[in-house]
Amino acid sequence: MPRSGDNKGMYFREFGIPARIDRCFTVEELEANIKKYNGKKNCYASVYVFDNEAEIVEGKTNYESAMINTIWFDFDHNKDVDKCLKDVRKFIRRFCNPLKITPRIYLTGGKGFQMNIDFLSPVDLPATIKRQAIQEYLKFLKKKYYLNTLDDICIKNSISSMRRIVNTAYISKIEGRPTGVWCTQFTVAQIMDCDIAELYAMAMENTGAVYPPIKSARAQRRFVEFLCDEYEVKHTVSNGIDFLLRKIEEATGSISHSFSMTSGNIKPPRELVLDLIERNIKLGCSNHEENKVIAFELINAGWSDSDISFVFRSIYNEPAGNWGWYSNDPNKAGSNILALRAKGINRYSGDKLLELKVHVDVDK
């Protein structure tokens, strides 16, 4: 999520206690909720971020719009948390270490562990298969590596899962007050070397430790190759990820992200919007609503993904990040452009542009 002061993107993360009570579009919004409820309620956030523009019913999250950039594991045992630790270690030894993957690992503060393996970049799956893709991959890993404590509810919830937020207090469900244990992140070395008592002792100190994700191309490829096998897509080591994802899309009969219009429906971009683009390139910035105006205008004008990507890259003149308006690959559209294309929405009317005050002087 972006920091406030940046363009507020269309992606948000859900916050819960644990019931979902808010959408957080920025880090500051999430931190404000944590500050308000930490120590009083158990604090949770959605594993994935979702597209606010993809709502089918207003105010209801479209979970199929999740940005799949990680796989989340929830290890839980009501009586013996040491069994969870053994499963985590087993998975590290047998899956992560051979592939040189560094997972993020957390003691929840209760009787379990959370773990993430992070992808090099988001995996752009068809919306119709995202939920099942995560479910089947977790089922496969649980069975193959005998992960008996990997929670079935976590698997079932898939893309809509909520996770306990790191460095927040664990609240007793019986007494309704803090137990003195905090949701704490540990290094792989600590998990492998410390016993469960030592880990809990550290989790009672509220260390505040936060280790950033180490993104893995191998973790990403393993996931995509698993899906290829699931959907009977032939693949070799020489096939690129984008190629395999396109084949998965074809195999599942999903709507292609490519865009075509008949010549009769193509509408040349209006001078007003072209002036807006020129102005924003000069300023080096563009707000969220202006980005939508530009995107809809150029999509309806039949512009290619690479041309639209070039426009937004020219405005911001910096690496793409996770904003979604363009990608680091000049030939590939940003995730927001793909989402807007899929909706097939017409460009804004002249009255709507006036309402949005899109009447600019490029010399100002």
C-alpha positions in Angstrom: 0.0 0.0 0.0 1.2 3.6 -0.7 2.1 6.1 2.0 -0.2 9.1 2.3 0.9 12.0 0.1 1.4 9.5 -2.7 -1.3 8.9 -5.3 -4.0 6.9 -3.5 -4.3 3.8 -5.6 -7.3 1.6 -6.2 -5.9 -1.2 -4.0 -6.8 -1.7 -0.3 -6.2 -4.1 2.5 -8.9 -5.1 4.9 -8.5 -4.6 8.6 -10.4 -6.7 11.2 -10.7 -7.3 15.0 -11.1 -10.1 13.7 -14.4 -9.1 12.0 -13.6 -7.0 8.9 -14.3 -3.4 9.9 -12.3 -1.1 7.5 -10.5 -0.8 4.2 -7.0 0.6 4.4 -5.7 2.3 1.2 -2.4 3.5 2.8 0.0 2.3 5.4 -1.0 5.2 7.6 -4.6 4.1 7.5 -3.6 0.6 8.6 -1.3 2.0 11.3 -4.1 4.2 12.6 -6.4 1.2 13.1 -3.6 -0.7 14.8 -3.0 2.2 17.2 -6.7 2.4 18.0 -7.3 -1.3 18.7 -4.0 -2.9 19.6 -4.1 -4.1 23.2 -7.9 -4.1 23.2 -8.7 -6.4 20.3 -6.9 -8.9 18.3 -5.8 -7.1 15.1 -5.9 -8.7 11.7 -5.3 -7.7 8.1 -6.1 -9.4 4.8 -3.3 -11.4 3.4 -3.8 -9.8 -0.1 -4.8 -6.4 -1.3 -7.9 -6.0 -3.4 -9.1 -3.7 -6.3 -11.6 -1.1 -5.1 -12.6 -0.6 -8.8 -13.5 -4.3 -9.2 -16.6 -4.3 -6.9 -19.6 -6.1 -8.3 -21.8 -5.0 -5.4 -21.0 -1.6 -4.0 -19.2 -1.8 -0.6 -18.6 -5.5 -0.9 -15.0 -6.7 -1.6 -14.5 -8.6 -4.8 -12.0 -11.1 -3.4 -11.3 -12.4 -7.0 -9.5 -9.1 -7.5 -6.7 -10.1 -5.1 -3.2 -9.3 -6.1 -1.4 -12.7 -5.8 2.1 -11.9 -4.7 2.6 -14.4 -1.8 1.5 -17.7 -0.5 0.4 -17.6 3.2 0.5 -20.6 5.6 -1.3 -20.8 8.9 -0.1 -23.6 11.2 -2.3 -24.1 14.2 -2.8 -26.7 17.0 -5.1 -26.3 19.9 -3.0 -28.3 22.4 0.6 -28.6 21.2 2.2 -25.6 19.4 5.5 -27.5 19.2 3.9 -29.7 16.5 3.4 -26.5 14.5 7.1 -25.6 14.9 8.1 -29.1 13.7 5.9 -28.6 10.5 7.4 -25.2 9.9 11.0 -26.6 10.2 10.1 -29.6 8.0 8.8 -27.3 5.2 11.9 -25.1 5.5 14.2 -28.0 5.2 12.4 -29.9 2.4 10.9 -27.1 0.3 12.5 -23.7 1.1 16.2 -24.6 1.5 16.6 -26.6 -1.7 15.1 -23.7 -3.7 17.0 -21.1 -1.7 13.7 -19.5 -0.6 13.7 -17.4 2.5 10.2 -17.4 4.1 8.8 -14.9 6.5 7.8 -16.6 9.8 5.7 -15.4 12.7 4.7 -16.8 16.1 1.1 -15.7 16.3 1.1 -15.2 20.1 -1.5 -18.0 20.5 -0.8 -21.6 19.5 0.5 -21.4 16.0 2.8 -19.9 13.4 2.2 -17.9 10.2 4.5 -18.1 7.2 4.8 -16.5 3.8 6.8 -17.3 0.7 6.9 -14.2 -1.5 6.9 -14.0 -5.2 9.3 -11.9 -7.3 6.3 -10.2 -8.8 2.5 -10.6 -8.6 1.1 -13.6 -10.5 -1.6 -12.3 -12.9 -4.1 -15.1 -12.8 -7.6 -15.0 -14.3 -10.0 -13.9 -11.6 -12.1 -17.0 -12.1 -9.3 -19.4 -10.9 -7.5 -17.4 -8.1 -9.4 -18.8 -5.2 -9.1 -22.4 -6.4 -5.5 -21.9 -7.4 -4.4 -21.0 -3.9 -6.5 -23.7 -2.3 -5.2 -26.5 -4.5 -1.6 -25.4 -4.1 -1.9 -25.4 -0.3 -3.6 -28.8 -0.3 -0.8 -30.1 -2.5 2.0 -28.8 -0.2 0.2 -30.0 2.9 -0.1 -33.5 1.5 3.4 -33.7 -0.1 5.3 -32.5 2.9 3.0 -34.0 5.6 2.1 -30.6 7.1 -0.5 -31.9 9.6 -1.0 -28.6 11.4 -1.5 -26.5 8.3 -5.0 -25.2 9.0 -7.8 -26.3 6.7 -9.7 -23.1 7.4 -6.8 -21.1 6.0 -6.8 -23.3 2.9 -10.6 -22.9 2.5 -10.5 -19.2 2.9 -7.8 -18.9 0.3 -7.6 -15.4 -1.2 -10.0 -13.9 1.5 -7.8 -15.0 4.5 -7.1 -12.6 7.3 -3.8 -12.8 9.2 -2.7 -11.6 12.6 -0.7 -8.4 12.3 2.9 -8.5 13.4 3.9 -6.7 16.7 0.3 -6.6 18.0 -0.8 -8.0 21.4 -2.5 -11.4 21.6 -5.8 -10.9 23.4 -7.2 -13.9 25.3 -10.5 -15.0 23.8 -11.7 -16.1 27.2 -10.6 -13.1 29.4 -10.6 -10.4 26.7 -7.3 -9.0 27.8 -3.6 -9.2 26.7 -1.8 -12.4 27.5 1.6 -10.8 27.4 2.6 -12.5 24.2 3.0 -10.5 20.9 2.7 -11.6 17.3 6.4 -11.7 16.5 8.5 -12.2 13.4 11.5 -14.5 13.6 14.4 -15.2 11.3 14.8 -18.6 9.7 17.9 -19.2 11.9 15.9 -18.4 15.1 13.1 -20.8 14.1 15.6 -23.6 13.3 17.8 -23.1 16.4 15.5 -22.0 19.2 13.0 -24.3 21.1 9.4 -23.3 21.6 10.0 -21.9 25.1 12.8 -19.6 23.8 10.6 -18.3 21.0 7.7 -17.5 23.4 10.1 -15.8 25.8 11.2 -13.5 22.9 7.6 -13.0 21.9 6.8 -11.6 25.3 9.5 -8.9 24.9 7.6 -7.1 22.1 10.8 -6.9 20.0 9.2 -4.9 17.2 11.2 -6.9 14.7 10.1 -6.5 11.1 12.1 -8.3 8.4 11.1 -7.3 4.8 10.1 -10.0 2.3 12.8 -11.6 0.2 11.1 -12.1 -3.1 11.7 -15.3 -4.9 11.6 -16.1 -8.6 11.8 -19.8 -7.8 8.8 -19.7 -5.5 6.9 -17.9 -8.2 7.8 -20.4 -10.8 7.0 -23.4 -8.7 3.5 -22.0 -8.1 3.0 -21.3 -11.8 4.3 -24.7 -12.9 2.0 -26.4 -10.4 -1.0 -24.6 -12.0 0.3 -25.7 -15.5 0.1 -29.3 -14.3 -3.3 -28.7 -12.8 -4.7 -27.3 -16.1 -2.7 -29.7 -18.3 -0.5 -27.0 -19.8 2.7 -28.3 -21.2 5.8 -26.5 -20.0 9.6 -26.5 -20.1 12.3 -24.7 -18.2 12.7 -22.4 -21.2 9.2 -21.1 -21.0 8.8 -17.6 -19.5 6.3 -16.9 -16.7 4.2 -14.6 -18.8 4.0 -17.2 -21.6 2.9 -19.8 -19.1 0.3 -17.5 -17.6 -1.2 -16.8 -21.0 -1.4 -20.6 -21.7 -3.1 -21.1 -18.3 -5.6 -18.4 -19.3 -6.3 -20.1 -22.6 -6.6 -23.5 -20.9 -9.2 -22.2 -18.4 -11.3 -20.5 -21.0 -10.9 -17.1 -19.2 -11.4 -13.8 -21.0 -8.2 -12.6 -22.5 -6.6 -9.4 -21.3 -6.0 -8.4 -24.9 -8.2 -5.6 -26.2 -9.7 -5.1 -29.6 -12.2 -2.6 -31.0 -13.8 -2.3 -34.3 -12.8 0.8 -36.2 -16.3 2.2 -35.8 -16.0 2.2 -32.0 -12.6 3.7 -31.8 -12.8 7.3 -30.6 -9.7 9.6 -31.0 -8.6 11.1 -27.7 -10.0 14.5 -27.0 -7.7 17.6 -26.9 -8.8 18.2 -23.4 -7.4 14.9 -22.2 -4.2 15.2 -24.4 -3.7 18.6 -22.7 -4.1 16.9 -19.3 -1.5 14.3 -20.2 1.0 17.0 -21.4 0.4 19.1 -18.2 0.9 16.1 -15.9 4.1 15.1 -17.7 5.4 18.6 -17.1 4.4 18.4 -13.4 5.7 14.8 -13.0 2.5 13.7 -11.1 -1.1 12.8 -11.7 -3.9 12.0 -9.2 -6.0 8.8 -9.1 -9.0 10.4 -10.8 -6.9 12.0 -13.5 -5.2 8.6 -14.1 -8.6 7.0 -14.7 -9.6 9.8 -17.1 -6.4 9.2 -19.1 -6.7 5.4 -19.0 -10.3 5.3 -20.2 -9.6 7.8 -22.9 -6.6 6.0 -24.4 -8.3 2.5 -24.1 -11.3 3.8 -26.0 -9.0 5.3 -28.5 -7.6 1.9 -29.3 -4.1 2.6 -27.9 -1.9 -0.4 -27.2 -0.7 -1.5 -23.8 2.8 -0.4 -24.6 1.7 3.1 -25.7 -0.5 3.6 -22.6 2.3 2.3 -20.4 4.7 4.8 -22.1 2.3 7.7 -21.2 2.2 6.9 -17.5 5.9 6.1 -17.4 6.5 9.6 -18.9 4.3 11.2 -16.2 6.0 9.6 -13.2 9.5 8.9 -14.6 10.3 6.4 -11.9 10.2 2.6 -11.5 6.7 1.2 -11.7 6.3 0.0 -8.1 2.9 -1.5 -7.2 0.7 1.4 -8.3 -0.6 -0.5 -11.3 -0.6 2.2 -14.0 2.4 0.8 -15.8 4.9 -2.0 -15.4 8.7 -2.1 -15.6 8.3 -4.1 -18.8 7.6 -1.4 -21.4 5.6 -3.9 -23.5 3.3 -4.9 -20.6 0.4 -2.9 -19.2 0.0 -2.2 -15.5 -2.6 -4.2 -13.5 -4.9 -1.2 -13.3 -5.0 -0.9 -17.1 -5.7 -4.6 -17.4 -8.6 -4.3 -14.9 -10.1 -1.3 -16.7 -9.8 -3.0 -20.1 -11.6 -6.0 -18.8 -14.6 -3.9 -17.7 -15.1 -2.5 -21.2 -16.3 0.9 -19.8 -16.6 3.9 -22.1 -14.5 7.0 -21.7 -15.9 9.7 -19.4 -18.5 12.1 -20.9 -17.8 15.7 -21.5 -20.1 16.6 -18.6 -18.2 14.2 -16.3 -14.9 15.8 -17.2 -16.3 19.2 -16.4 -17.6 17.8 -13.1 -14.1 16.5 -12.3 -12.7 19.9 -13.3 -10.6 18.5 -16.1 -10.1 21.7 -17.9 -6.4 22.5 -17.8 -4.0 25.1 -19.2 -0.7 23.3 -20.0 1.2 26.5 -19.5 0.1 26.9 -15.9 
